[in-house]
Amino acid sequence: MTTNAWRIEAAKYHTHHFSCPTCRASGSSNNTRCELGQSLWDAYQTAWAECVQTMQNPFAVLA
């Protein structure tokens, strides 16, 4: 997975997270997400792990 793929998954999760009361609450206390939020979170975490494993810099500025 490329750095750009990680950023795309992050954006999808964050877009949902900040519009969903259940997922917003998961960040502060109970760690429970709605079904869609959990699916997006899992994809986000997988993309991050793959990016780190391939030693790509996820914070590199894309041209």
Residue frames as qw, qx, qy, qz and C-alpha x, y, z in Angstrom:
[[0.000, 0.891, 0.453, 0.000, 0.00, 0.00, 0.00],
 [0.431, 0.448, -0.020, 0.783, 1.33, 3.41, -0.84],
 [0.160, -0.200, -0.407, 0.877, 1.58, 6.47, 1.38],
 [0.318, -0.060, -0.241, -0.915, -1.22, 7.99, -0.64],
 [0.567, -0.292, -0.719, -0.277, -3.43, 4.96, 0.07],
 [0.399, -0.311, -0.650, 0.568, -2.86, 5.46, 3.80],
 [0.039, 0.132, 0.123, -0.983, -3.87, 9.10, 3.50],
 [0.447, -0.170, -0.517, -0.710, -7.04, 8.15, 1.62],
 [0.562, -0.359, -0.744, 0.041, -8.07, 5.64, 4.31],
 [0.272, -0.255, -0.465, 0.803, -7.31, 8.22, 7.02],
 [0.192, 0.003, -0.128, -0.973, -9.46, 10.82, 5.27],
 [0.530, -0.278, -0.651, -0.468, -12.37, 8.39, 4.87],
 [0.508, -0.375, -0.699, 0.336, -12.24, 7.45, 8.55],
 [0.181, -0.222, -0.306, 0.908, -11.91, 11.05, 9.78],
 [0.292, -0.154, -0.349, -0.877, -14.75, 12.27, 7.58],
 [0.604, -0.391, -0.648, -0.250, -17.03, 9.67, 9.14],
 [0.503, -0.233, -0.607, 0.570, -15.64, 10.00, 12.66],
 [0.079, -0.108, -0.227, 0.965, -16.34, 13.70, 13.02],
 [0.458, -0.134, -0.283, -0.832, -19.93, 13.32, 11.83],
 [0.710, -0.246, -0.637, -0.172, -20.82, 10.27, 13.97],
 [0.454, -0.697, 0.266, -0.487, -21.56, 10.74, 17.69],
 [0.968, -0.242, 0.069, -0.016, -20.81, 7.08, 18.44],
 [0.820, 0.294, -0.100, 0.481, -17.41, 7.18, 16.77],
 [0.071, 0.747, -0.238, 0.617, -16.53, 10.56, 18.30],
 [0.689, -0.610, 0.207, -0.333, -17.25, 9.10, 21.74],
 [0.980, 0.006, -0.088, 0.180, -14.96, 6.15, 21.00],
 [0.528, 0.545, -0.274, 0.591, -11.97, 8.46, 21.04],
 [0.174, -0.641, 0.328, -0.672, -12.62, 9.70, 24.54],
 [0.527, -0.378, 0.570, -0.505, -13.79, 6.78, 26.61],
 [0.832, -0.009, 0.452, -0.321, -15.54, 3.64, 25.50],
 [0.123, -0.417, 0.794, 0.425, -13.62, 2.71, 22.31],
 [0.478, 0.377, 0.793, -0.032, -16.86, 1.47, 20.70],
 [0.110, 0.279, -0.393, -0.870, -17.54, 2.49, 17.11],
 [0.748, 0.349, 0.199, -0.528, -20.61, 2.07, 14.92],
 [0.865, 0.151, 0.456, 0.141, -20.49, -0.71, 12.32],
 [0.581, 0.771, 0.052, 0.257, -19.40, 1.58, 9.48],
 [0.125, -0.912, 0.356, -0.162, -16.93, 3.41, 11.71],
 [0.738, -0.415, 0.528, 0.065, -15.35, 0.15, 12.84],
 [0.827, 0.388, 0.330, 0.240, -14.95, -0.98, 9.24],
 [0.346, 0.889, -0.092, 0.285, -13.32, 2.34, 8.29],
 [0.421, -0.794, 0.427, -0.100, -11.11, 2.25, 11.40],
 [0.863, -0.138, 0.460, 0.154, -9.92, -1.27, 10.55],
 [0.706, 0.603, 0.180, 0.326, -9.05, -0.22, 6.99],
 [0.023, 0.945, -0.217, 0.244, -7.24, 2.86, 8.30],
 [0.607, -0.631, 0.483, -0.017, -5.20, 0.81, 10.79],
 [0.879, 0.139, 0.395, 0.228, -4.35, -1.83, 8.15],
 [0.525, 0.790, 0.038, 0.316, -3.21, 0.85, 5.68],
 [0.211, -0.898, 0.348, -0.170, -1.06, 2.48, 8.38],
 [0.774, -0.390, 0.493, 0.077, 0.56, -0.85, 9.35],
 [0.823, 0.382, 0.307, 0.287, 1.30, -1.70, 5.72],
 [0.284, 0.913, -0.104, 0.274, 2.82, 1.71, 5.14],
 [0.413, -0.781, 0.457, -0.105, 5.08, 1.35, 8.19],
 [0.874, -0.126, 0.455, 0.116, 6.04, -2.23, 7.27],
 [0.735, 0.526, 0.215, 0.369, 7.18, -1.15, 3.84],
 [0.516, -0.411, -0.044, 0.750, 9.14, 1.67, 5.48],
 [0.195, 0.618, 0.356, 0.673, 7.40, 4.39, 3.52],
 [0.139, -0.121, -0.379, 0.907, 7.27, 7.75, 5.22],
 [0.022, 0.664, 0.743, 0.076, 3.57, 8.40, 5.82],
 [0.130, -0.848, -0.233, 0.457, 4.29, 12.02, 6.62],
 [0.415, -0.089, 0.434, 0.795, 6.22, 12.78, 3.42],
 [0.328, 0.605, 0.084, -0.721, 4.90, 15.69, 1.44],
 [0.630, 0.342, 0.658, 0.231, 3.39, 14.45, -1.78],
 [0.114, -0.275, 0.344, 0.891, 4.22, 16.37, -4.93]]
